[in-house]
Amino acid sequence: MLCQLFLVFSTVQACNTARTTPCNTIVDIAIKTPSLSTLVTALKAADLVKKFDGHGSFTVFAPTNDAFSALPKGALAKFLKPGNKAKLIDVLAYHVLVDEVFADDFLDGEMLKTLETKYVTARIAGKNIFINSAKITIANVTASNGVIHIIDAVLLPHGPAPQPRPTPSPPAPPTPANHLWFRGFTEIYGGHYQCGEIDAAPRMPAAIFEPNNKAALRAYAQVTLSLYQYVTPLYSQDVHLELGRCADLGYTMQNTYARKTNWAPNVLMSGICAAKCKCQFCDPKPSRSFPCPSSSILPKCQDEPDDPSAGKFCSLCGPKFNEPIAVKSFQCSKKNFPCRGPKDKRSSLRGSVNNQFPTVFG
């Protein structure tokens, strides 16, 4: 497959001046990739070639020939019949998103709306990404009008469409649930680390995980990573936080006791809550290790209902959301090949972080 894609990238020529459509489009790449020939046949049968051979910004989940062959016997031939053109269009549209989404942008449990106006679910399992039960085998094939992710199974919308035959590999991901895992690292000796993890989802508003609020969810994840690098002369909070679970890196030997820790100290939240929710985030407990503002005239942040339709999630500033949390920690289970520690230290944020959370707090 990699050789085939190399062939695609090395043989796509510059556009002929007489050509009115862009070159190196999604269709161009599919035509030049032998393992996607069945997909090209289906696009032609559905009269969708022009749609994906012009301008646009699509994400296409492209099943291989083997994926089409794994459908129930006769299903593909039935789809390709002229009388079933509408059903074929539905199936192909279920493989397309209206915006570009690259592999690093998928969130575990995220629901993505397709051209077929139904939803597919992204799941992250270690280094693997699944769309429904189909595994992305090659990601981020960039076209002039979008991005292609090659998958190993045909996606079928719920309803009368035939279901794919069960296969022993890969296993179907678990039923989607709201999860947002963060992991961090602390050094224990000589360059060896232990990994701690928490799932932020149970204390977050459920509405933030709905498809129409995915921008807010993505903003929350990114600003959390940024805030936990925030350093001032009086305060340092860098646990090398990143998205993911400890087990994904081989940290599976759980320590006996979970460690209770602060969810969000004053220095990390005060500026954002004041700017976005017009309230004072302040926890006077000594464990917060940073003084409350002495001259704030804002009311103290409360547990208030969110307004998802307005993009406001000010409950994230409230006491319930910011209660201390138990962090489960794990040691590396690999003896001869140590688990990796934190990635290269990213640049610490300095100065104000008030503008880092524009869509989540409101």
C-alpha positions, 0 to 999 in steps of 0.5 A, spaced: 500 500 500 505 504 501 508 503 495 502 504 491 501 511 494 508 513 493 507 511 486 501 516 486 505 522 489 511 521 484 506 520 478 501 526 479 503 531 473 502 538 473 495 540 471 494 541 463 493 548 462 486 546 458 484 543 464 478 546 468 478 542 475 484 542 480 489 537 479 491 531 484 484 531 487 481 526 491 479 522 484 486 523 481 489 519 487 483 514 487 484 513 480 492 512 481 491 507 487 490 500 485 487 498 491 482 503 491 479 501 484 473 498 486 471 505 490 472 509 483 467 504 480 462 506 485 463 513 484 462 512 477 456 508 478 453 514 483 455 519 478 459 522 484 466 523 480 465 530 478 463 532 486 470 530 488 474 532 482 473 539 483 474 544 488 472 543 496 475 541 502 472 534 504 475 528 508 474 521 505 474 515 508 476 510 502 475 503 503 480 498 499 478 493 494 479 488 500 474 492 504 468 491 499 470 484 497 468 483 505 461 485 504 456 480 504 456 476 497 452 479 492 452 486 496 456 490 492 453 487 485 447 489 488 449 496 490 452 497 483 445 496 479 442 502 476 436 501 480 440 502 486 443 508 485 440 512 490 442 507 496 449 507 493 449 514 493 447 514 501 453 509 502 458 513 499 456 519 502 456 516 509 464 516 508 465 523 507 465 529 511 464 536 509 470 539 512 478 536 512 479 532 519 486 530 519 488 524 524 491 528 530 484 532 530 480 526 532 477 525 539 476 519 542 468 518 542 467 524 537 461 523 533 462 526 526 457 528 521 457 525 514 454 528 507 449 523 508 447 527 514 448 521 519 454 520 524 460 516 524 464 515 531 471 516 532 475 511 537 482 512 539 485 505 541 493 506 542 496 509 536 490 506 532 484 510 529 477 507 528 471 510 524 465 506 527 469 499 526 473 500 520 481 501 522 484 507 518 490 503 515 493 509 512 492 517 514 492 524 511 493 522 504 492 530 502 489 532 496 488 538 493 480 538 495 481 535 501 484 529 505 483 521 504 484 516 510 484 509 507 480 504 511 479 497 512 472 496 512 466 499 508 462 504 513 454 502 512 449 507 515 444 504 520 438 501 516 436 497 510 443 497 508 446 490 508 451 489 514 459 487 513 460 479 515 464 479 521 471 478 521 476 476 527 480 482 526 480 488 528 475 487 534 470 492 534 471 498 538 467 498 545 460 502 545 461 509 544 461 513 551 464 520 553 471 520 555 477 525 555 483 522 558 489 526 560 496 523 562 502 526 565 509 523 567 513 524 574 520 522 574 521 516 579 529 515 578 534 515 573 530 517 567 525 512 568 517 515 569 511 513 572 504 515 568 498 518 571 491 518 568 485 521 569 478 521 565 475 528 565 469 527 562 465 524 568 465 531 571 464 535 564 457 537 562 454 532 557 452 537 552 460 539 550 460 532 547 455 533 542 457 533 535 455 540 534 459 542 540 465 539 538 469 545 537 468 547 544 470 540 546 477 541 542 478 548 545 477 545 552 482 539 550 487 544 547 487 549 553 487 544 558 494 542 555 496 549 555 494 551 562 498 545 565 504 548 562 503 555 565 509 558 569 510 564 573 516 566 578 511 563 583 508 557 580 510 552 576 505 546 574 508 542 568 506 535 569 508 534 561 500 533 560 498 530 554 492 526 551 491 519 552 492 513 556 498 510 560 496 503 558 497 506 550 505 507 552 505 500 556 504 503 563 500 498 566 502 496 573 498 500 577 500 503 584 497 501 590 494 507 591 491 513 587 493 520 589 488 526 590 490 532 587 488 539 585 484 539 579 485 546 577 489 551 582 487 558 582 493 561 578 490 556 572 483 558 572 482 565 575 484 569 569 479 565 564 473 565 569 473 572 570 474 574 562 469 569 560 464 568 565 464 574 569 466 571 576 471 570 581 475 563 581 478 562 588 479 556 592 482 559 599 484 552 601 492 551 602 493 546 597 491 550 592 498 554 593 496 560 590 493 566 593 486 569 591 485 575 588 484 580 594 481 586 590 476 582 586 469 585 585 466 579 581 462 574 584 464 568 586 464 562 581 458 558 582 455 551 579 450 554 574 447 551 568 450 551 562 447 554 555 450 549 550 446 553 544 450 559 546 456 556 547 457 557 554 459 552 559 461 556 565 459 550 570 467 549 568 468 554 573 464 552 578 466 548 585 463 541 583 467 541 576 473 543 580 473 538 586 480 535 587 480 528 583 484 521 584 489 520 579 491 513 578 498 512 577 502 506 573 509 504 572 512 501 566 511 493 565 516 493 559 523 490 562 527 490 556 524 496 553 522 501 557 516 505 556 517 512 553 517 518 558 514 525 556 515 528 549 520 534 548 518 539 553 513 544 549 514 552 550 511 554 556 505 559 556 507 566 559 503 572 561 495 572 560 491 566 558 485 569 558 484 569 550 485 561 550 478 559 551 474 563 547 468 558 545 468 553 552 467 558 557 462 563 553 
